[in-house]
Amino acid sequence: MKNQTKATAESLKLEDPWRVFRIMSEFVDGFHELSEIGPAVSIFGSARTKKTHKMYKMAEKTAQLLVKEGYAVITGGGPAIMEAANKGATKAGGRSIGLNIDLPFEQKPNRYINTLINFHYFFCRKVMFVKYASAFVIFPGGFGTLDEFFESITLIQTGRMERFPVILLGSKYWKGLLDWVKSILLKEKYIDHSDLTIFQIVDTPQDVIKAIRNFYGKKKK
């Protein structure tokens, strides 16, 4: 058993230098594909939302309105909210981008993507979401969605990224989290009151467009 463990450790050491090249290739591919997309908005949300759910329809509508405002739409490329956003962008005649991730249960890209980029590493994929986004629109979701939300506001809070709109859609869903942030994080002084201004909560696709317009002052066309 000890010899087997040692052999596995040695094998991993040999693989590490080659892993760097794969990481580099993912960055190069991503930068190449996305460098000329123009202004874009990244949309996040659950991969489990049903097509009949109101949030699916709202994601589709939000993407349509964003395209009319002159934005490309970027999603994680999967089903549910991601599919709805790509569908809305495609129906509106816009750039519909999917940044798909390799998962053990094989997440298949949705059929509404017209620019697909596949990633093995989550952190490479995350860079693309942030680097090419003029705003984040975040629908209700699970751990992955929360991860994208907290990482974006942390980057803004720490000055590692310029401020841009981080918009949570669905006040009923986000209320509990916001209450906890205020009653625990803010009360215990783990964050400053100004940190609460990094993001905002809205309830309609039209509110999303209004928030982005208020930030940038005009359409991107």
C-alpha positions in Angstrom: 0.0 0.0 0.0 2.8 2.4 0.9 4.6 1.7 -2.4 1.4 2.3 -4.3 0.8 5.6 -2.6 4.4 6.6 -3.3 4.0 5.7 -7.0 0.8 7.7 -7.3 2.5 10.8 -5.7 5.4 10.5 -8.2 3.0 10.1 -11.1 1.2 13.3 -10.0 4.5 15.2 -9.8 5.3 14.2 -13.4 1.9 15.3 -14.6 2.1 18.8 -13.0 4.3 20.4 -15.6 2.0 19.2 -18.4 -1.0 20.4 -16.5 0.4 24.0 -16.7 0.3 23.7 -20.5 -3.3 22.7 -20.4 -4.1 25.6 -18.2 -2.3 28.0 -20.6 -4.2 26.6 -23.5 -7.5 27.2 -21.9 -6.6 30.8 -21.2 -5.3 31.3 -24.8 -8.4 29.8 -26.3 -10.7 31.9 -24.1 -8.9 35.1 -24.7 -8.8 34.5 -28.5 -12.5 33.6 -28.8 -13.8 36.4 -26.5 -11.4 39.3 -27.3 -13.6 40.8 -29.9 -17.1 40.2 -28.6 -17.6 43.8 -27.4 -19.6 44.6 -24.3 -21.2 41.6 -22.7 -23.2 40.6 -19.6 -22.6 37.3 -17.7 -25.8 35.6 -16.5 -25.7 33.0 -13.8 -28.3 30.8 -12.2 -29.4 27.3 -11.3 -28.8 24.4 -13.7 -32.0 22.8 -12.2 -34.6 25.4 -12.9 -37.5 23.9 -14.9 -38.6 25.4 -18.2 -42.0 26.1 -16.8 -40.6 28.2 -13.9 -41.0 31.9 -14.0 -37.3 32.4 -13.5 -36.6 30.5 -16.7 -38.9 32.9 -18.6 -37.4 35.9 -16.9 -33.9 34.8 -17.8 -34.9 34.5 -21.4 -36.5 37.9 -21.4 -33.5 39.5 -19.6 -31.2 38.2 -22.3 -33.4 39.5 -25.1 -33.5 43.0 -23.5 -29.7 42.9 -23.1 -29.2 42.1 -26.7 -31.4 45.1 -27.7 -29.2 47.2 -25.4 -26.1 46.2 -27.4 -24.7 43.5 -25.2 -23.6 39.9 -25.9 -24.7 37.3 -23.4 -22.4 35.0 -21.6 -23.5 31.9 -19.6 -22.0 28.7 -18.2 -23.4 27.0 -21.3 -25.5 24.4 -19.5 -29.3 23.8 -19.0 -32.0 25.7 -17.1 -31.2 29.4 -16.4 -28.1 29.2 -18.7 -30.2 27.7 -21.5 -32.9 30.4 -21.0 -30.4 33.2 -21.3 -28.7 31.7 -24.4 -32.1 31.2 -25.9 -33.2 34.8 -25.3 -29.9 36.1 -26.8 -30.2 33.9 -29.9 -33.9 34.7 -30.5 -33.0 38.4 -30.3 -30.3 38.0 -32.9 -27.4 38.6 -30.5 -24.1 36.9 -29.6 -24.9 33.9 -27.4 -21.8 32.6 -25.6 -21.5 29.4 -23.5 -18.5 28.7 -21.3 -19.0 25.0 -20.7 -17.3 23.1 -17.9 -16.2 19.4 -17.9 -18.0 17.7 -15.0 -18.0 14.0 -13.9 -21.7 13.8 -14.9 -21.0 15.5 -18.2 -22.7 18.8 -18.5 -23.9 19.1 -22.1 -24.0 22.5 -23.8 -27.4 23.8 -24.6 -28.5 24.2 -28.2 -28.9 28.0 -28.2 -25.2 28.8 -28.0 -23.5 30.3 -31.1 -20.0 30.6 -29.5 -19.0 27.7 -27.4 -15.8 27.4 -25.3 -15.1 24.3 -23.2 -13.1 24.4 -20.0 -11.6 21.7 -17.7 -10.6 24.1 -15.0 -13.1 26.2 -13.1 -10.7 29.0 -12.4 -9.9 29.5 -16.1 -13.6 29.7 -16.8 -14.1 32.2 -14.0 -11.6 34.5 -15.4 -13.5 34.7 -18.7 -16.8 35.4 -16.9 -15.2 38.4 -15.2 -12.8 39.7 -17.8 -15.3 40.2 -20.6 -18.4 41.2 -18.5 -19.8 44.7 -18.2 -22.2 43.4 -15.6 -23.2 40.2 -13.7 -26.9 39.3 -13.6 -27.5 36.5 -11.0 -30.6 34.5 -10.8 -31.6 32.1 -8.0 -29.2 29.1 -7.8 -27.1 26.8 -5.7 -23.5 26.6 -4.6 -22.1 27.4 -8.0 -24.2 30.5 -8.4 -23.4 31.7 -4.9 -19.7 31.1 -5.6 -19.9 33.4 -8.6 -21.7 36.1 -6.7 -19.4 36.1 -3.7 -16.2 36.0 -5.8 -17.3 39.0 -7.9 -18.2 41.1 -4.9 -15.0 40.1 -3.2 -12.9 41.2 -6.2 -14.7 44.5 -6.2 -14.5 45.0 -2.4 -10.7 44.3 -2.4 -10.0 46.5 -5.4 -8.8 43.7 -7.6 -11.5 44.6 -10.1 -13.1 47.8 -11.1 -16.7 48.2 -9.9 -19.4 47.1 -12.3 -23.1 46.2 -11.8 -23.7 43.0 -9.8 -27.4 42.5 -10.0 -29.4 39.8 -8.1 -32.8 39.1 -9.6 -35.6 37.9 -7.3 -35.9 39.7 -4.0 -37.9 36.8 -2.4 -35.1 34.4 -3.0 -32.3 36.7 -2.0 -34.0 38.3 1.1 -32.8 35.6 3.6 -29.2 35.9 2.4 -29.3 39.7 2.6 -30.9 39.7 6.1 -28.1 37.4 7.3 -25.4 39.6 5.7 -26.9 42.6 7.5 -27.6 41.0 10.8 -24.4 39.0 11.1 -21.6 40.2 8.8 -22.5 43.9 9.1 -23.4 43.8 12.8 -20.2 42.0 13.7 -18.2 44.5 11.5 -16.9 41.8 9.2 -17.9 44.1 6.4 -18.5 47.8 6.1 -21.8 49.4 5.3 -20.4 50.6 2.0 -19.9 47.0 0.9 -23.7 46.6 0.7 -23.6 49.0 -2.3 -21.5 46.6 -4.4 -24.6 44.7 -5.4 -28.3 45.4 -5.8 -31.5 43.3 -5.9 -34.2 43.7 -8.5 -37.3 41.9 -9.5 -37.8 42.2 -13.3 -35.8 42.1 -16.5 -36.7 45.7 -17.0 -35.2 46.5 -13.6 -31.9 44.8 -14.8 -31.7 47.1 -17.8 -32.5 50.1 -15.7 -29.7 49.3 -13.2 -27.2 48.8 -16.0 -28.2 52.0 -17.7 -28.0 53.9 -14.5 -24.5 52.7 -14.0 -23.2 53.3 -17.5 -25.5 56.1 -18.6 -26.4 54.9 -22.1 -26.8 52.0 -24.4 -23.8 50.1 -25.6 -24.8 50.3 -29.2 
